[in-house]
Amino acid sequence: MTDQTPNDPLTIALAALAATLRDERRAQRFLDLTGIGTDELRRRAADPKLLAGLIAFLEAHEPDLMSVAEDAGIDPAALAAARRELEQLP
């Protein structure tokens, strides 16, 4: 897939969330590790802290990071940069 990485960290993270949730195994692991339920995930989907945590989760397992980046058409380095920016938001 061609890299079409947007510049906005929230847009990048939301694309990563969508790609994560398309893979049932990865989505369940994220939910299990964070303890967040699906209802809370829906309510907090645009929360910068939650999205930064999602990207950190992906970074902790490189195959997931690479798979999500490819699926979303985002450079893996852009995901890491988005996480750093999201962590700085109030």
N, C-alpha and C positions, 0 to 999 in steps of 0.2 A: 504494500500500500504506500502511496506517495505521502510524504510528510506534509500535512496541512495544519501544522501546529498554530493555534491561535495565540495571542499574546496575553490575554487576560487570565490571571491565575484561577479565578473562579470558574471560568469557562473550561479551562484545561481540567480542573479537578472534577467538574460535573461530567465531563466526557469520560474521565477515568472511572467515576462512580458507575456510570451507565455500562461501561465495558466490563467492570467487575461484576455487576449484577447479572449480566448476560451469561456468565459462567456459574452454574449452580454450585459446584464444588467450592469455587473461590468465594462466592457470595456467602455461603454457609460458614466457611472458615472465618471470614471477616466478622460476621454476626456473632459466632461463638467466641472468638478471641476478645471482642470488644464488649460483649454482654448487652449490646444494643438490640432491641427488638425491631421488627419490621415497621411497626407503627411509629416508633420514635425515629427510625431512619427516615421515614417519609416526612415527618415534621421538621427534622433537622437537616434535610438534604442540602440546603444551601448554607449551612453553618460552616464558616471558614475553619474552625477548630476540628470539626468532624472530618471535613475534606482533607485537611492536613494530616490527620490521623490515618485516613484511608490511604493516602499516598505513602506515608511512612510504613504502613502495613505492606504495601506492594514492594517498597524498597527493601524490606526485610527478606524477601524471597525473589531473587532476580528473575527466575522464570516467569513469575506472575507479573512483575514489572514489565518485562519485555513483551509478554503476551498482551497485556492491557494496552501498552503503548502502541503496538502494532494494530490491534483491533480498533483503537480510537484514532489512529493516524497521527499520533503525537510522539515527538522525539522523547525518549526516556529522560534525557537531561532537562527537557522542559518541564516534565513532571516534578523532578527534584527541585527545580527553581520555583515552580508554583507552590510546592510545599513550604519552602523557605519564606516566600512572600505571604502565604496564608497564615503562617505561624506568627507573623509580625502584626497582623490585624488585631484590633481590640476585640 
